[in-house]
Amino acid sequence: MIRFEQVAKRYPNGHVGLHELSFRARRGEFLFVTGHSGAGKSTLLRLLLAMERPTSGKLLLAGQDLGQISNAQIPFLRRQIGVVFQNHQLLFDRTVFNNIALPLQILGLSKPEIAKRVDSALERVALSDKGELYPADLSTGQQQRVGIARAIVHQPALLLADEPTGNLDPRLAAEIMGVFEDINRLGTTVLIASHDLALIARMRHRMLTLQRGRLIGDGEAGQ
Ligand SMILES: Nc1ncnc2c1ncn2[C@@H]1O[C@H](COP(=O)(O)OP(=O)(O)OP(=O)(O)O)[C@@H](O)[C@H]1O
C-alpha cells in the first residue's frame, strides 16, 4: 500500500525534513510514526498527501508514484485518503451530520447516498444519535469522533492522523485510539503520527521511530 524507497525531502530553505527514508506498509496495516518535534512526522504525512514532493527517491501509494503524478491527478489520489487533525477543524455553524456530509457534497453524491454514508460513518464512531446537534453541543472527545467520521465517510483505503489525541486526556485518548482500531479491523490502512509513547506502547502495533529525518526504529511498540 505504502512504499518509501530512499525518500528524501529537502525544503527550499535548506531544512531537511527526511533523509533517505525506506519502509513499506501493507494494505490493512495499523502503524504509528513517532519521534520528537522536528523528527519528520508531518513531512511524511504531507508527502503521502502529495502536499509536498520528494526531493529524491521513490514514493508509491497504492501503486501510484507520488513523485511523478500530475497536479490534475492529486484530487483523485486524495479521494483514497482520509485525514484526521489534532484540532478536528469542524465547522461550528453546521450540524454534525452536515460536517460529515461535506466531503460527499463536494464529490457531488446524491442526497440519499450522502445520508446513507453519513449514517454509517456516525455509527462507526458511536455517535448515531448526535447527527442533528452542533459541534459546540459535544464534548472534546465526541468532536474528535466527528472529525474521524468525516475522514472516513468517503471510504478511503488509507486513514492518516496527525497527533489525533494531542488535546485529549489519557482516558479519552485511549478511547479514540480504539475507534481507529475498529476502523482498521474493517480493512482500512491506518497511519498515525503521534509522540504519545505511553499510549502507543500499550497498543502493540507497528511503530516507526524517526529522529531528525531518519528512521531509527521499526518494530512492535512496547518491545
Ligand atoms: N515547510 C517547511 N519549510 C521548511 N522546513 C520545514 C518545513 N516543514 C518542516 N520543515 C523542517 O523539516 C524538519 C521536520 O519537520 P516536521 O514538521 O516534519 O517534523 P514533526 O516530526 O512533524 O514535528 P512536530 O511534532 O513538531 O510537528 C524540521 O527540521 C522542520 O524545521
Ligand as a Chemical Component Dictionary entry (heavy atoms), coordinates in Angstrom:
data_LIG
# 
_chem_comp.id                   LIG 
_chem_comp.type                 NON-POLYMER 
_chem_comp.pdbx_formal_charge   0 
_chem_comp.three_letter_code    LIG 
# 
loop_
_chem_comp_atom.comp_id 
_chem_comp_atom.atom_id 
_chem_comp_atom.alt_atom_id 
_chem_comp_atom.type_symbol 
_chem_comp_atom.charge 
_chem_comp_atom.model_Cartn_x 
_chem_comp_atom.model_Cartn_y 
_chem_comp_atom.model_Cartn_z 
_chem_comp_atom.pdbx_ordinal 
LIG N1  N1  N 0 7.512  23.995 5.246  1  
LIG C1  C1  C 0 8.738  23.825 5.731  2  
LIG N2  N2  N 0 9.757  24.604 5.333  3  
LIG C2  C2  C 0 10.994 24.431 5.812  4  
LIG N3  N3  N 0 11.352 23.489 6.700  5  
LIG C3  C3  C 0 10.382 22.681 7.140  6  
LIG C4  C4  C 0 9.029  22.803 6.694  7  
LIG N4  N4  N 0 8.288  21.851 7.311  8  
LIG C5  C5  C 0 9.131  21.172 8.096  9  
LIG N5  N5  N 0 10.393 21.673 7.999  10 
LIG C6  C6  C 0 11.596 21.166 8.684  11 
LIG O1  O1  O 0 11.655 19.765 8.491  12 
LIG C7  C7  C 0 12.018 19.088 9.688  13 
LIG C8  C8  C 0 10.933 18.073 10.061 14 
LIG O2  O2  O 0 9.730  18.776 10.393 15 
LIG P1  P1  P 0 8.312  18.065 10.585 16 
LIG O3  O3  O 0 7.301  19.161 10.714 17 
LIG O4  O4  O 0 8.111  17.069 9.514  18 
LIG O5  O5  O 0 8.530  17.332 11.984 19 
LIG P2  P2  P 0 7.474  16.711 13.001 20 
LIG O6  O6  O 0 8.080  15.441 13.459 21 
LIG O7  O7  O 0 6.137  16.649 12.366 22 
LIG O8  O8  O 0 7.462  17.782 14.166 23 
LIG P3  P3  P 0 6.249  18.228 15.136 24 
LIG O9  O9  O 0 5.997  17.084 16.066 25 
LIG O10 O10 O 0 6.793  19.432 15.828 26 
LIG O11 O11 O 0 5.071  18.548 14.242 27 
LIG C9  C9  C 0 12.236 20.178 10.735 28 
LIG O12 O12 O 0 13.603 20.448 10.774 29 
LIG C10 C10 C 0 11.478 21.365 10.192 30 
LIG O13 O13 O 0 12.076 22.570 10.569 31 
# 
loop_
_chem_comp_bond.comp_id 
_chem_comp_bond.atom_id_1 
_chem_comp_bond.atom_id_2 
_chem_comp_bond.value_order 
_chem_comp_bond.pdbx_ordinal 
LIG N1  C1  SING 1  
LIG C1  N2  SING 2  
LIG C1  C4  DOUB 3  
LIG N2  C2  DOUB 4  
LIG C2  N3  SING 5  
LIG N3  C3  DOUB 6  
LIG C3  C4  SING 7  
LIG C3  N5  SING 8  
LIG C4  N4  SING 9  
LIG N4  C5  DOUB 10 
LIG C5  N5  SING 11 
LIG N5  C6  SING 12 
LIG C6  O1  SING 13 
LIG C6  C10 SING 14 
LIG O1  C7  SING 15 
LIG C7  C8  SING 16 
LIG C7  C9  SING 17 
LIG C8  O2  SING 18 
LIG O2  P1  SING 19 
LIG P1  O3  DOUB 20 
LIG P1  O4  SING 21 
LIG P1  O5  SING 22 
LIG O5  P2  SING 23 
LIG P2  O6  DOUB 24 
LIG P2  O7  SING 25 
LIG P2  O8  SING 26 
LIG O8  P3  SING 27 
LIG P3  O9  DOUB 28 
LIG P3  O10 SING 29 
LIG P3  O11 SING 30 
LIG C9  O12 SING 31 
LIG C9  C10 SING 32 
LIG C10 O13 SING 33 
# 
